[in-house]
Amino acid sequence: MSDMRDLPLAQLQRDYLADSTAGMPIAGLITWSALAVASWQMGNAMPTWVAFIAAAAPAPLSIVIDKLRGAPGLTTQSNKNPLTQLFMRFIFVIALIIPFVIFAVQAAQSLDLLILGLAILAGMIWVPHGWAADDPAGMIHFVLRAVLCYSAYLFVPAPNTGAAIAGAAALTYVYAIWAMKKPESVK
């Protein structure tokens, strides 16, 4: 068919899943683990831009990982899939919410709150991914991340709170790598 919008949802989901790779959860594990280490080592002396880099880096890093692994990643054809377009638009929506986190952090003067806000917002992307892939692991990933990150914020004492939040976010990528497997039918 000439227009992917004419395809049934089941076919669009199958095509979306066939184009998905483990690049994003691997990249997320790397960047959020690096943030956990940086936060643990530097504490409140860590520049706030480091947290923003960790939240934003998984997407471009996943493209590099896909290239290194020989996976197709995002292609011109996969970008035409309405479900891929939804996923990409949701990234933009999350970016529009980040100023709210910045305002809250400025009011509270808390680097830990910045890490928490970015961890929760960055985790939201797994909801549309899971729906587009017809895979409940996306929603489970987000709920798991929210529970672990909020728990770290509430129960891990300073000066290790930020590191624990980032570590909790990194841990959820281990779940994603394990749970978001492609069925044999789309490999």
KACOR-V327333 format. One record per residue. N is the residue number from 1. SS is DSSP state (alpha for helix, beta for strand, coil for the rest). PHI is phi in whole degrees, 0 to 359 (999 if undefined). OMEGA is omega in whole degrees, -180 to 180 (NA if undefined). Layout:
N:SS:PHI:OMEGA ; N:SS:PHI:OMEGA
This chain:
1:coil:999:-176 ; 2:coil:281:-178 ; 3:coil:239:-179 ; 4:alpha:296:180 ; 5:alpha:294:179 ; 6:alpha:276:-179 ; 7:coil:283:176 ; 8:coil:293:-178 ; 9:alpha:306:-179 ; 10:alpha:301:179 ; 11:alpha:290:178 ; 12:alpha:299:178 ; 13:alpha:295:178 ; 14:alpha:298:179 ; 15:alpha:295:178 ; 16:alpha:298:-179 ; 17:alpha:295:179 ; 18:alpha:296:180 ; 19:alpha:274:-179 ; 20:coil:286:178 ; 21:coil:227:176 ; 22:coil:277:-178 ; 23:alpha:303:-178 ; 24:alpha:293:179 ; 25:alpha:294:176 ; 26:alpha:295:179 ; 27:alpha:297:178 ; 28:alpha:296:177 ; 29:alpha:300:-179 ; 30:alpha:295:-173 ; 31:alpha:289:-180 ; 32:alpha:287:173 ; 33:alpha:294:178 ; 34:alpha:297:177 ; 35:alpha:295:178 ; 36:alpha:300:179 ; 37:alpha:294:-180 ; 38:alpha:298:179 ; 39:alpha:293:179 ; 40:alpha:294:-179 ; 41:alpha:286:-171 ; 42:alpha:259:-178 ; 43:alpha:58:-179 ; 44:alpha:290:176 ; 45:alpha:281:180 ; 46:coil:292:177 ; 47:coil:296:-178 ; 48:alpha:297:-179 ; 49:alpha:298:179 ; 50:alpha:297:179 ; 51:alpha:294:178 ; 52:alpha:295:178 ; 53:alpha:298:-179 ; 54:alpha:298:-179 ; 55:alpha:287:-175 ; 56:alpha:269:-171 ; 57:alpha:292:-177 ; 58:alpha:303:-178 ; 59:alpha:296:-180 ; 60:alpha:292:179 ; 61:alpha:295:179 ; 62:alpha:295:177 ; 63:alpha:295:178 ; 64:alpha:296:179 ; 65:alpha:299:178 ; 66:alpha:300:180 ; 67:alpha:298:-179 ; 68:alpha:295:-179 ; 69:alpha:271:-180 ; 70:coil:76:178 ; 71:coil:274:-177 ; 72:coil:293:-178 ; 73:coil:60:178 ; 74:coil:286:178 ; 75:coil:236:178 ; 76:coil:302:-180 ; 77:coil:292:-178 ; 78:alpha:293:178 ; 79:alpha:292:178 ; 80:alpha:278:180 ; 81:coil:291:180 ; 82:alpha:302:179 ; 83:alpha:288:174 ; 84:alpha:295:178 ; 85:alpha:297:176 ; 86:alpha:299:179 ; 87:alpha:303:-178 ; 88:alpha:293:178 ; 89:alpha:293:179 ; 90:alpha:293:174 ; 91:alpha:300:178 ; 92:alpha:296:178 ; 93:alpha:300:179 ; 94:alpha:300:179 ; 95:alpha:300:179 ; 96:alpha:288:180 ; 97:alpha:274:-176 ; 98:alpha:304:177 ; 99:alpha:304:176 ; 100:alpha:301:178 ; 101:alpha:298:180 ; 102:alpha:300:180 ; 103:alpha:297:179 ; 104:alpha:296:-180 ; 105:alpha:293:178 ; 106:alpha:298:180 ; 107:alpha:291:-176 ; 108:alpha:270:-176 ; 109:coil:53:-175 ; 110:coil:228:175 ; 111:alpha:294:178 ; 112:alpha:298:178 ; 113:alpha:294:176 ; 114:alpha:296:180 ; 115:alpha:297:178 ; 116:alpha:298:-179 ; 117:alpha:298:180 ; 118:alpha:293:179 ; 119:alpha:296:-180 ; 120:alpha:292:-179 ; 121:alpha:296:179 ; 122:alpha:296:178 ; 123:alpha:288:-179 ; 124:coil:299:-177 ; 125:alpha:296:-179 ; 126:alpha:286:178 ; 127:alpha:292:178 ; 128:alpha:293:177 ; 129:alpha:298:-179 ; 130:alpha:298:178 ; 131:alpha:294:-178 ; 132:alpha:297:180 ; 133:coil:272:-176 ; 134:coil:54:-174 ; 135:coil:226:-179 ; 136:coil:295:-179 ; 137:alpha:299:179 ; 138:alpha:297:179 ; 139:alpha:292:178 ; 140:alpha:299:178 ; 141:alpha:303:-178 ; 142:alpha:296:-180 ; 143:alpha:296:178 ; 144:alpha:301:180 ; 145:alpha:298:-179 ; 146:alpha:300:-179 ; 147:alpha:297:-179 ; 148:alpha:294:-178 ; 149:alpha:291:177 ; 150:alpha:297:178 ; 151:alpha:297:178 ; 152:alpha:299:180 ; 153:alpha:297:-176 ; 154:alpha:279:-169 ; 155:alpha:244:179 ; 156:coil:267:-176 ; 157:coil:286:174 ; 158:coil:297:10 ; 159:coil:266:-175 ; 160:coil:261:-176 ; 161:alpha:298:-179 ; 162:alpha:300:179 ; 163:alpha:296:180 ; 164:alpha:292:178 ; 165:alpha:296:180 ; 166:alpha:297:177 ; 167:alpha:296:177 ; 168:alpha:296:178 ; 169:alpha:298:179 ; 170:alpha:299:-179 ; 171:alpha:300:-180 ; 172:alpha:293:177 ; 173:alpha:289:174 ; 174:alpha:298:176 ; 175:alpha:300:-178 ; 176:alpha:299:179 ; 177:alpha:299:-180 ; 178:alpha:288:-170 ; 179:alpha:276:-173 ; 180:coil:269:179 ; 181:coil:267:177 ; 182:coil:279:172 ; 183:coil:293:-180 ; 184:alpha:304:-176 ; 185:alpha:292:-179 ; 186:alpha:244:-180 ; 187:coil:284:NA
